[in-house]
Amino acid sequence: MVGLGIAGMSAAIGLRRAGWTPVIVERAPERRTGGYFVGLFPEGRQAAVDLGIADHLHTRNPQRRSGGNSWSVDRRGRRRPALGFLDQPGEPAAVLRGDVEAALWQGITGVEVRFGTTPVAITEGPAEVQVLLEKAGTGAQYRESFDVVVGADGMRSGVRRMVFGPDEDYLTTWNAMICAFQLKEQVPSYEASDSIIITRAKRAVWVFGLADHAPTALLTYRTADIQEQFSGSRVQRLRSVFSGMDDPVVRHVLDSLEKTSEHLFDSVHQVRMPRWSKGRVVLVGDAAWCMNLYSGMGATSSLRGGAALSAALLEHPDDLTAALDAWEAGLRPFITKHQRTARLKQQMFVPSSRRAEALRSVLLGLVRRVRGRRPATEADGQRAQAVSGTSR
Ligand SMILES: Cc1cc2nc3c(=O)[nH]c(=O)nc-3n(C[C@H](O)[C@H](O)[C@H](O)COP(=O)(O)OP(=O)(O)OC[C@H]3O[C@@H](n4cnc5c(N)ncnc54)[C@H](O)[C@@H]3O)c2cc1C
């Protein structure tokens, strides 16, 4: 097993439940914690139950009675009640990525984990896979044989590159960037667990409010030149991309970014593969089918992938090929569906044009009215602004 993320740990639990003895190698020197906001959908929550980790999973959905409203801010700086990420059908559970990983970590107690270790060569034989492993720091290398290798090493998977081919064959480029990080403090004048959405043509700022934790922020924008985005200072780059959005929320988020020591800054892609396994090597999670953040289904599908792998291996205990065939046949329709809808969801996260921005606003306004759900009232928004003086 390569990778100690949600996909790797889910698959490790799945394999162990099917009677295997997984070993996880992880490039990082230690287990990471924290991370960004993740919405966990019903299929993910069910998979957490199937994997036996649901009781360890800490969720952070804000309570509406103590703040926890979602607001959008329009071009004139007016704050309005809005439908937030958590108002989607399926009512996702609000967690940090680290909450899911912490729950899975409890579920893999007893599994051997080798930190600071990376596979550098993988050679498949008829009955086993030989892996050349390298220790970070010393550079020492050693060979070891495994019955199966599971690549759960993320969107830019090294296992995929070594066994299936170069990134260009599988990574589709979405001409978009993200920057996600934890805010130290909520945006002034908002309740601690409020969520704030500012979407403009080609750029957007999201603040995700949580019940018992400072919010997390997501900056996302569209660009035709991905390579250029990785040059120079990230903070300067983001300040320049979001210049002209002179709103107190945007200012607070950018100032917070400047002070934070940890953030994720990356381009957006989807991984499309005709098949997720080759002989005794199988890919799971972002390595195999990264749907990207706009789908909101990466963590959910990674949990589900591990639970489904367990079921397939239990059903075909003596036939790995049959087990992997059954696993992929069962999972692929779910993945394909969500890979497709991610394009539409991207318009909700960051509209492609002024027209799309207006359409999004009308559409979500209608949905809010039809659902009759008024997380807060217009008057609440005006009152809050009057108090904070953010109205312009
Ligand atoms: C900003 C953002 C928001 C998101 N929001 C949501 C959401 O709302 N809902 C949702 O379901 N999903 C969401 N996702 C997606 C979700 O976080 C991922 O799909 C999920 O975490 C599964 O990741 P993974 O385990 O496949 O890969 P990763 O999390 O990338 O883990 C890969 C692991 O492999 C290790 N590794 C990498 N290379 C090597 C190597 N060569 N050798 C050894 N180890 C290696 C890495 O260190 C890491 O620990 C979001 C993603 C982002 C970026």
The ligand as a Tripos MOL2 file, in Angstrom:
@<TRIPOS>MOLECULE
LIG
   53    58     1     0     0
SMALL
NO_CHARGES

@<TRIPOS>ATOM
      1 C1         -9.3630   22.0010   -1.4410 C.3       1 LIG1
      2 C2         -9.9650   20.6240   -1.5090 C.ar      1 LIG1
      3 C3        -11.2720   20.4300   -1.1060 C.ar      1 LIG1
      4 C4        -11.8450   19.1580   -1.1400 C.ar      1 LIG1
      5 N1        -13.1220   19.0170   -0.7360 N.ar      1 LIG1
      6 C5        -13.6720   17.7860   -0.7370 C.ar      1 LIG1
      7 C6        -15.0260   17.6090   -0.2880 C.ar      1 LIG1
      8 O1        -15.7310   18.5470    0.0740 O.2       1 LIG1
      9 N2        -15.5200   16.3330   -0.2810 N.ar      1 LIG1
     10 C7        -14.7590   15.2700   -0.6690 C.ar      1 LIG1
     11 O2        -15.2680   14.1310   -0.6010 O.2       1 LIG1
     12 N3        -13.5030   15.4120   -1.1150 N.ar      1 LIG1
     13 C8        -12.9400   16.6290   -1.1690 C.ar      1 LIG1
     14 N4        -11.6660   16.7880   -1.6250 N.ar      1 LIG1
     15 C9        -10.9080   15.6080   -2.1460 C.3       1 LIG1
     16 C10       -10.3300   14.7460   -1.0540 C.3       1 LIG1
     17 O3         -9.6270   15.5240   -0.1040 O.3       1 LIG1
     18 C11        -9.4190   13.6670   -1.6490 C.3       1 LIG1
     19 O4        -10.0580   13.0930   -2.7540 O.3       1 LIG1
     20 C12        -9.1710   12.6180   -0.5790 C.3       1 LIG1
     21 O5         -8.4480   13.2040    0.4750 O.3       1 LIG1
     22 C13        -8.4950   11.3310   -1.0600 C.3       1 LIG1
     23 O6         -7.1810   11.5040   -1.2710 O.3       1 LIG1
     24 P1         -6.1550   10.2750   -1.4850 P.3       1 LIG1
     25 O7         -5.9820    9.4990   -0.2380 O.co2     1 LIG1
     26 O8         -6.5250    9.5430   -2.7210 O.co2     1 LIG1
     27 O9         -4.8380   11.1010   -1.8230 O.3       1 LIG1
     28 P2         -4.0090   12.1070   -0.9390 P.3       1 LIG1
     29 O10        -4.8280   12.7730    0.1000 O.co2     1 LIG1
     30 O11        -3.2810   12.9740   -1.8970 O.co2     1 LIG1
     31 O12        -2.9860   11.1580   -0.1770 O.3       1 LIG1
     32 C14        -1.8920   10.5930   -0.8450 C.3       1 LIG1
     33 C15        -0.8750   10.1410    0.1960 C.3       1 LIG1
     34 O13         0.1810    9.4710   -0.4950 O.3       1 LIG1
     35 C16         1.4160   10.0030   -0.0720 C.3       1 LIG1
     36 N5          2.3530    9.8770   -1.2020 N.ar      1 LIG1
     37 C17         2.3710   10.5750   -2.3460 C.ar      1 LIG1
     38 N6          3.3620   10.1510   -3.1350 N.ar      1 LIG1
     39 C18         3.9880    9.1610   -2.4690 C.ar      1 LIG1
     40 C19         5.0910    8.3410   -2.7700 C.ar      1 LIG1
     41 N7          5.7680    8.4550   -3.9330 N.pl3     1 LIG1
     42 N8          5.4700    7.4160   -1.8700 N.ar      1 LIG1
     43 C20         4.8110    7.2950   -0.6820 C.ar      1 LIG1
     44 N9          3.7570    8.0520   -0.3430 N.ar      1 LIG1
     45 C21         3.3500    8.9700   -1.2410 C.ar      1 LIG1
     46 C22         1.1260   11.4490    0.2960 C.3       1 LIG1
     47 O14         2.1040   11.9740    1.1660 O.3       1 LIG1
     48 C23        -0.2300   11.3080    0.9510 C.3       1 LIG1
     49 O15        -0.1410   10.9720    2.3070 O.3       1 LIG1
     50 C24       -11.0810   18.0540   -1.6260 C.ar      1 LIG1
     51 C25        -9.7680   18.2420   -2.0690 C.ar      1 LIG1
     52 C26        -9.2120   19.5150   -2.0150 C.ar      1 LIG1
     53 C27        -7.7940   19.6990   -2.4970 C.3       1 LIG1
@<TRIPOS>BOND
     1     1     2 1
     2     2     3 ar
     3     2    52 ar
     4     3     4 ar
     5     4     5 ar
     6     4    50 ar
     7     5     6 ar
     8     6     7 ar
     9     6    13 1
    10     7     8 2
    11     7     9 ar
    12     9    10 ar
    13    10    11 2
    14    10    12 ar
    15    12    13 ar
    16    13    14 ar
    17    14    15 1
    18    14    50 ar
    19    15    16 1
    20    16    17 1
    21    16    18 1
    22    18    19 1
    23    18    20 1
    24    20    21 1
    25    20    22 1
    26    22    23 1
    27    23    24 1
    28    24    25 2
    29    24    26 1
    30    24    27 1
    31    27    28 1
    32    28    29 2
    33    28    30 1
    34    28    31 1
    35    31    32 1
    36    32    33 1
    37    33    34 1
    38    33    48 1
    39    34    35 1
    40    35    36 1
    41    35    46 1
    42    36    37 ar
    43    36    45 ar
    44    37    38 ar
    45    38    39 ar
    46    39    40 ar
    47    39    45 ar
    48    40    41 1
    49    40    42 ar
    50    42    43 ar
    51    43    44 ar
    52    44    45 ar
    53    46    47 1
    54    46    48 1
    55    48    49 1
    56    50    51 ar
    57    51    52 ar
    58    52    53 1
@<TRIPOS>SUBSTRUCTURE
     1 LIG1         1 GROUP 0 **** ****
